[in-house]
Amino acid sequence: MIDSCYAEQASYRPRRKQTGELVDGTLRAIEVEGTVDEQHRLHVDEPLPVDGPGRVRVLVLIPDASGPEDPEWLRAAASNPAFDFLQHEDEDLYGPADGRPFLDH
């Protein structure tokens, strides 16, 4: 099995696109990441743990380009009054002498 894939058995009752008729069967969901190239083709980062060749159904989740970028979101969160309580002295639980250094080697 591939470490970077998340596979889960899921009961799913798909319908035929043309007729809306229920199709019997259970599908397995596998989450992988990939990229879309200049020709609008999807390339997944890892080989899929499936017996092939065969047809699959694909759901593509695309980041919302209209949403805030990370630095913008962090600035908005830092200036949001909902987090003002974190500035209170009671919330300052730890100091430089507390804990041990984390060395990521």
ROSE-4610 file (N, C-alpha, C; in Angstrom, 1 decimal, always signed):
// ROSE-4610
residu = [M/M/M/I/I/I/D/D/D/S/S/S/C/C/C/Y/Y/Y/A/A/A/E/E/E/Q/Q/Q/A/A/A/S/S/S/Y/Y/Y/R/R/R/P/P/P/R/R/R/R/R/R/K/K/K/Q/Q/Q/T/T/T/G/G/G/E/E/E/L/L/L/V/V/V/D/D/D/G/G/G/T/T/T/L/L/L/R/R/R/A/A/A/I/I/I/E/E/E/V/V/V/E/E/E/G/G/G/T/T/T/V/V/V/D/D/D/E/E/E/Q/Q/Q/H/H/H/R/R/R/L/L/L/H/H/H/V/V/V/D/D/D/E/E/E/P/P/P/L/L/L/P/P/P/V/V/V/D/D/D/G/G/G/P/P/P/G/G/G/R/R/R/V/V/V/R/R/R/V/V/V/L/L/L/V/V/V/L/L/L/I/I/I/P/P/P/D/D/D/A/A/A/S/S/S/G/G/G/P/P/P/E/E/E/D/D/D/P/P/P/E/E/E/W/W/W/L/L/L/R/R/R/A/A/A/A/A/A/A/A/A/S/S/S/N/N/N/P/P/P/A/A/A/F/F/F/D/D/D/F/F/F/L/L/L/Q/Q/Q/H/H/H/E/E/E/D/D/D/E/E/E/D/D/D/L/L/L/Y/Y/Y/G/G/G/P/P/P/A/A/A/D/D/D/G/G/G/R/R/R/P/P/P/F/F/F/L/L/L/D/D/D/H/H/H]
num = [1/1/1/2/2/2/3/3/3/4/4/4/5/5/5/6/6/6/7/7/7/8/8/8/9/9/9/10/10/10/11/11/11/12/12/12/13/13/13/14/14/14/15/15/15/16/16/16/17/17/17/18/18/18/19/19/19/20/20/20/21/21/21/22/22/22/23/23/23/24/24/24/25/25/25/26/26/26/27/27/27/28/28/28/29/29/29/30/30/30/31/31/31/32/32/32/33/33/33/34/34/34/35/35/35/36/36/36/37/37/37/38/38/38/39/39/39/40/40/40/41/41/41/42/42/42/43/43/43/44/44/44/45/45/45/46/46/46/47/47/47/48/48/48/49/49/49/50/50/50/51/51/51/52/52/52/53/53/53/54/54/54/55/55/55/56/56/56/57/57/57/58/58/58/59/59/59/60/60/60/61/61/61/62/62/62/63/63/63/64/64/64/65/65/65/66/66/66/67/67/67/68/68/68/69/69/69/70/70/70/71/71/71/72/72/72/73/73/73/74/74/74/75/75/75/76/76/76/77/77/77/78/78/78/79/79/79/80/80/80/81/81/81/82/82/82/83/83/83/84/84/84/85/85/85/86/86/86/87/87/87/88/88/88/89/89/89/90/90/90/91/91/91/92/92/92/93/93/93/94/94/94/95/95/95/96/96/96/97/97/97/98/98/98/99/99/99/100/100/100/101/101/101/102/102/102/103/103/103/104/104/104/105/105/105]
x = [+0.8/+0.0/+0.9/+0.4/+1.2/+1.0/+2.1/+2.0/+1.2/+1.4/+0.7/-0.7/-1.3/-2.7/-3.5/-4.7/-5.6/-6.8/-6.9/-8.0/-9.0/-10.2/-11.3/-12.4/-12.9/-14.0/-15.3/-16.0/-17.2/-18.4/-19.5/-20.7/-21.2/-21.5/-21.8/-22.8/-23.9/-24.9/-25.0/-24.1/-24.2/-25.4/-25.7/-26.8/-26.2/-26.8/-26.4/-26.7/-25.8/-26.0/-27.2/-27.4/-28.4/-29.8/-30.0/-31.3/-31.6/-30.6/-30.8/-31.1/-31.0/-31.2/-30.1/-30.5/-29.4/-28.6/-27.3/-26.4/-25.9/-26.0/-25.6/-24.1/-23.5/-22.1/-21.5/-20.4/-19.6/-18.4/-18.1/-16.9/-15.9/-14.6/-13.5/-13.0/-12.9/-12.4/-10.9/-10.2/-8.7/-8.4/-7.7/-7.3/-5.9/-5.6/-4.2/-4.1/-2.9/-2.7/-2.0/-2.1/-1.5/-1.5/-1.2/-1.1/-1.9/-2.3/-2.9/-1.9/-1.6/-0.6/-1.2/-0.4/-0.9/-1.9/-2.0/-3.1/-4.3/-4.4/-5.5/-5.7/-4.6/-4.6/-4.1/-4.8/-4.4/-3.3/-2.3/-1.2/-1.2/-1.3/-1.3/+0.2/+0.5/+1.9/+2.4/+1.5/+1.9/+1.1/+1.6/+0.8/-0.4/-1.5/-2.7/-2.7/-3.2/-3.2/-4.5/-4.6/-5.8/-5.3/-6.2/-5.9/-6.4/-5.5/-5.9/-5.5/-5.8/-6.4/-7.9/-8.6/-10.0/-10.5/-11.7/-12.3/-12.4/-12.3/-12.5/-13.3/-13.9/-14.5/-13.6/-13.5/-12.5/-13.3/-13.0/-13.5/-12.3/-12.3/-11.2/-11.5/-10.7/-10.9/-9.9/-10.3/-9.5/-9.5/-8.3/-8.3/-9.0/-9.7/-10.5/-9.5/-9.3/-8.3/-8.8/-10.1/-10.6/-10.4/-10.1/-9.9/-8.6/-8.5/-7.2/-6.0/-4.9/-3.6/-3.2/-2.3/-1.9/-1.5/-0.5/-0.1/-1.2/-2.1/-3.3/-4.2/-4.4/-5.3/-4.7/-3.4/-2.7/-2.8/-2.6/-2.7/-4.1/-5.1/-6.5/-6.8/-6.3/-6.5/-5.8/-4.6/-3.8/-4.5/-5.2/-5.8/-7.3/-7.8/-9.2/-9.4/-10.4/-10.6/-11.1/-11.5/-11.9/-10.7/-9.5/-8.3/-7.7/-8.3/-7.7/-7.5/-8.2/-8.0/-6.6/-6.0/-4.7/-3.6/-3.9/-3.0/-3.0/-4.0/-4.1/-3.0/-2.5/-1.4/-1.8/-3.0/-3.4/-3.2/-3.2/-3.0/-1.5/-0.6/+0.8/+1.3/+1.2/+1.4/+2.9/+3.6/+4.9/+5.9/+7.1/+8.2/+9.4/+10.5/+11.6/+12.3/+12.1/+12.8/+12.0/+10.7/+9.9/+10.2/+10.1/+10.2/+11.6/+11.7/+13.0/+13.1/+14.2/+14.3/+13.9/+13.3/+12.9/+13.9/+14.7/+15.7/+15.3/+14.9/+14.5/+15.7/+16.1/+17.3/+16.9]
y = [-1.2/+0.0/+1.2/+2.3/+3.5/+4.3/+4.8/+5.6/+6.9/+7.6/+8.9/+8.8/+7.6/+7.5/+7.2/+7.7/+7.5/+6.7/+5.5/+4.6/+4.2/+4.3/+3.9/+3.3/+2.2/+1.5/+2.3/+2.6/+3.5/+2.9/+2.8/+2.4/+3.6/+3.4/+4.5/+4.0/+4.6/+4.2/+5.2/+5.0/+6.0/+5.8/+6.9/+6.8/+7.0/+6.4/+6.6/+8.0/+8.7/+10.1/+10.3/+9.4/+9.6/+9.3/+8.3/+7.9/+8.2/+8.4/+8.6/+7.3/+6.2/+4.8/+4.5/+3.9/+3.5/+2.4/+2.4/+1.4/+0.6/-0.7/-1.4/-1.5/-1.5/-1.6/-0.7/-1.1/-0.4/+0.1/+1.4/+2.0/+2.2/+2.2/+2.5/+3.9/+4.7/+6.1/+6.1/+6.7/+6.9/+8.4/+9.0/+10.3/+10.4/+11.1/+11.3/+12.8/+13.3/+14.6/+14.6/+15.6/+15.6/+17.0/+17.1/+18.4/+18.3/+19.5/+19.6/+20.3/+19.7/+20.3/+21.3/+21.8/+22.8/+22.3/+21.0/+20.4/+20.1/+20.5/+20.3/+18.8/+18.0/+16.6/+16.5/+15.6/+15.3/+14.3/+14.6/+13.6/+13.5/+12.2/+12.0/+11.8/+12.1/+12.1/+10.7/+9.7/+8.4/+7.4/+6.2/+5.1/+4.8/+4.5/+4.2/+2.7/+2.4/+1.0/+0.3/+0.2/-0.4/-1.4/-2.4/-3.3/-2.6/-2.6/-1.9/-2.7/-2.3/-1.1/-1.2/+0.0/+0.0/+1.5/+1.7/+3.0/+3.3/+4.6/+5.1/+6.4/+6.7/+8.1/+8.9/+10.2/+11.1/+12.4/+12.8/+14.0/+14.9/+16.1/+17.0/+18.1/+18.4/+19.5/+20.6/+21.8/+22.8/+23.9/+24.4/+25.6/+26.8/+27.5/+28.6/+29.8/+30.2/+31.3/+32.6/+32.8/+34.0/+34.2/+33.1/+33.1/+33.8/+34.1/+34.8/+33.8/+34.4/+33.6/+33.5/+32.6/+32.4/+33.7/+34.4/+35.6/+36.6/+36.7/+37.6/+37.1/+35.8/+35.2/+35.4/+35.2/+35.4/+36.8/+37.8/+39.2/+39.5/+38.9/+39.2/+38.5/+37.3/+36.7/+37.4/+37.9/+38.6/+39.9/+40.5/+41.8/+41.7/+40.4/+40.2/+40.3/+41.1/+41.3/+40.1/+39.0/+37.8/+37.1/+37.5/+36.9/+37.8/+38.9/+39.8/+39.2/+38.2/+37.5/+36.9/+36.6/+36.0/+37.0/+38.2/+39.3/+39.5/+38.9/+39.0/+38.3/+38.8/+38.2/+36.7/+36.5/+35.1/+34.1/+34.5/+33.5/+33.2/+34.0/+33.8/+32.7/+31.5/+30.4/+29.9/+30.1/+29.6/+30.7/+30.5/+31.5/+30.8/+31.6/+31.0/+29.9/+29.9/+28.8/+27.5/+27.6/+26.4/+25.4/+24.1/+23.1/+22.9/+22.1/+21.8/+22.2/+22.5/+22.9/+21.7/+22.1/+21.1/+21.2/+20.2/+20.2/+19.3/+19.8/+19.0/+18.7/+17.4/+17.0/+16.3]
z = [+0.0/+0.0/+0.0/-0.5/-0.7/+0.6/+1.2/+2.4/+2.3/+1.1/+0.9/+0.5/+0.3/-0.1/+1.1/+1.1/+2.2/+1.5/+1.9/+1.3/+2.4/+2.0/+3.0/+2.2/+2.7/+2.1/+2.4/+1.4/+1.6/+0.8/+1.4/+0.7/-0.1/-1.3/-2.2/-3.2/-3.4/-4.4/-5.5/-6.5/-7.6/-8.5/-9.3/-10.2/-11.6/-12.6/-14.0/-14.4/-15.1/-15.4/-16.3/-17.3/-18.3/-17.7/-16.9/-16.5/-15.0/-14.2/-12.8/-12.0/-12.8/-12.2/-11.2/-10.1/-9.1/-9.7/-9.4/-9.8/-8.5/-8.5/-7.3/-7.2/-6.0/-5.9/-4.8/-4.4/-3.4/-4.0/-3.8/-4.4/-3.2/-3.5/-2.6/-2.9/-1.8/-2.0/-1.7/-2.6/-2.4/-2.6/-1.6/-1.7/-2.1/-3.2/-3.6/-4.1/-4.2/-4.7/-6.0/-6.8/-8.1/-8.7/-9.9/-10.6/-11.9/-12.4/-13.7/-14.6/-15.8/-16.7/-17.6/-18.6/-19.5/-20.4/-20.7/-21.5/-20.7/-19.4/-18.6/-18.2/-18.2/-17.8/-16.4/-15.7/-14.3/-14.2/-13.4/-13.1/-11.6/-11.1/-9.6/-9.2/-8.0/-7.5/-7.2/-6.9/-6.6/-7.5/-7.7/-8.4/-7.5/-8.2/-7.4/-7.1/-5.9/-5.4/-5.9/-7.2/-7.8/-8.9/-9.1/-10.2/-11.5/-12.5/-13.7/-14.9/-16.1/-16.4/-16.1/-16.0/-15.8/-15.6/-15.7/-15.5/-14.1/-13.7/-12.4/-12.4/-11.3/-11.2/-10.4/-10.8/-10.2/-9.7/-8.5/-7.9/-7.7/-8.4/-8.3/-7.4/-6.4/-5.5/-5.8/-6.3/-6.7/-5.7/-5.3/-4.3/-4.9/-4.1/-4.5/-4.6/-5.9/-6.1/-5.6/-5.3/-4.8/-3.3/-2.6/-1.2/-0.8/+0.5/+0.9/+0.9/+0.6/+0.7/+2.1/+2.5/+3.9/+4.6/+4.0/+4.7/+5.0/+4.0/+4.1/+5.2/+5.3/+6.3/+7.7/+7.8/+9.1/+9.6/+8.7/+9.1/+9.6/+8.9/+9.3/+10.6/+10.8/+12.1/+13.3/+13.0/+14.0/+14.5/+13.6/+13.9/+14.3/+14.3/+14.6/+16.1/+16.6/+18.0/+18.7/+18.0/+18.6/+19.3/+19.0/+19.6/+20.6/+21.0/+21.9/+23.3/+23.6/+24.9/+25.1/+23.9/+24.0/+24.4/+24.4/+24.9/+26.4/+27.1/+28.5/+29.2/+30.3/+31.1/+31.5/+31.8/+32.3/+31.2/+29.9/+28.8/+28.6/+29.2/+29.0/+30.0/+29.6/+30.4/+30.5/+29.4/+29.3/+29.0/+29.5/+29.3/+28.6/+28.4/+27.7/+28.5/+29.8/+30.6/+30.7/+30.2/+30.2/+29.1/+29.4/+28.3/+27.9/+26.8/+26.3/+24.8/+24.3/+22.9/+21.9/+20.9/+19.9/+18.7/+18.5/+17.5/+16.4/+15.3/+14.1/+13.2/+13.3/+12.6/+11.3]
